[in-house]
Amino acid sequence: MNWFKGKIYCTNCGKKYNFKNDHNQHIYICSGSKNYGIAFCNSKTIKEKEILDIIRRHCLIHKKSYENVYNLIEKINISLEGNIEVIYLDGKKSLVNESVIIY
């Protein structure tokens, strides 16, 4: 199931990420990179389970229900460096990069 259709954006090129089922592993790929090549955008792919883990942790910390994941999310930004920013409908954010995790 494509949980985050239309909600994941590349901060490098501004394009949306597309869902792909790669050997039963759900991943998201920048459509700019996919359609125009890495010379246009060399963003990283992201596994759906990584996004779900970030959201699950946020829900645990903020005592929210995790059942309806799609309805919690406003937007997800993924940077060229692999930083992930999840923006929730209630205005809260989760930011994850190599050295910092903020829920």
C-alpha atoms as one frame of an Amber mdcrd trajectory, in Angstrom:
protein
   0.000   0.000   0.000   1.286   3.460  -0.889   0.908   5.186   2.510   2.510
   8.496   1.551   1.352   9.171  -2.017   1.740  12.863  -2.812   3.222  13.698
   0.591   6.973  13.144   0.142   9.026  15.898  -1.492  12.653  16.269  -2.525
  14.184  19.460  -1.115  16.879  19.323  -3.806  14.711  19.514  -6.943  11.216
  20.092  -5.517   9.715  17.010  -7.154   7.574  14.423  -5.369   8.826  10.980
  -4.433   7.250   7.949  -6.132   6.428   4.631  -4.496   8.108   1.461  -5.749
   7.693  -2.142  -4.643  11.194  -3.542  -5.130  11.161  -7.287  -4.384   8.589
  -6.800  -1.576  10.589  -3.931  -0.137   8.639  -0.680  -0.306  10.785   2.305
  -1.215  10.299   5.880  -2.370  12.341   7.423  -5.211  12.606  11.086  -6.218
  10.616  11.513  -9.445  13.141  14.107 -10.658  15.941  11.588 -10.402  13.823
   8.785 -11.833  12.522  10.764 -14.822  15.479  13.020 -15.659  18.489  11.149
 -14.281  21.017  11.763 -11.536  22.456  14.785 -13.367  19.119  16.504 -12.635
  18.783  15.234  -9.043  20.866  12.726  -7.144  18.593  12.368  -4.108  18.630
   9.212  -2.070  15.885   6.615  -2.051  14.206   5.954   1.265  12.650   2.793
   2.635   9.057   3.026   3.754   9.934   1.217   6.984  12.334   4.077   7.891
   9.533   6.629   7.543   7.110   4.448   9.483   9.666   4.022  12.275  10.093
   7.804  12.601   6.320   8.278  12.782   5.887   5.390  15.248   8.471   6.908
  17.599   6.836  10.332  17.321   3.462   8.802  18.211   4.904   7.003  21.234
   6.561  10.153  22.561   3.491  12.343  22.009   0.987   9.658  23.052  -0.836
   9.608  19.720  -2.606   6.768  17.996  -0.450   5.096  15.353  -3.350   3.269
  13.675  -4.165   5.775  10.932  -0.655   6.820   9.872  -1.595   8.515   6.605
  -3.993  10.920   8.332  -1.255  12.167  10.706   1.070  13.484   7.997   0.935
  16.790   6.157   4.259  16.561   4.317   7.613  14.763   4.357  10.763  16.499
   3.081  13.871  14.548   2.151  17.096  16.433   1.529  20.021  15.593  -0.711
  22.030  14.655   2.384  19.351  12.174   3.465  17.798  14.328   6.194  14.146
  13.500   6.791  11.640  16.063   8.057   8.138  14.817   8.829   5.548  17.579
   9.268   2.395  16.485  11.063  -1.099  17.929  10.659  -1.003  19.243  14.249
   2.062  21.392  13.414   4.635  19.203  15.171   7.731  17.971  13.323  10.205
  15.109  13.437  13.694  15.741  12.076  16.154  12.930  11.512  19.680  13.160
  10.149  22.956  11.349  10.804  23.662  13.137  14.070  20.328  14.431  15.395
  16.881  13.000  15.999  14.241  15.511  17.121  10.650  14.464  17.741
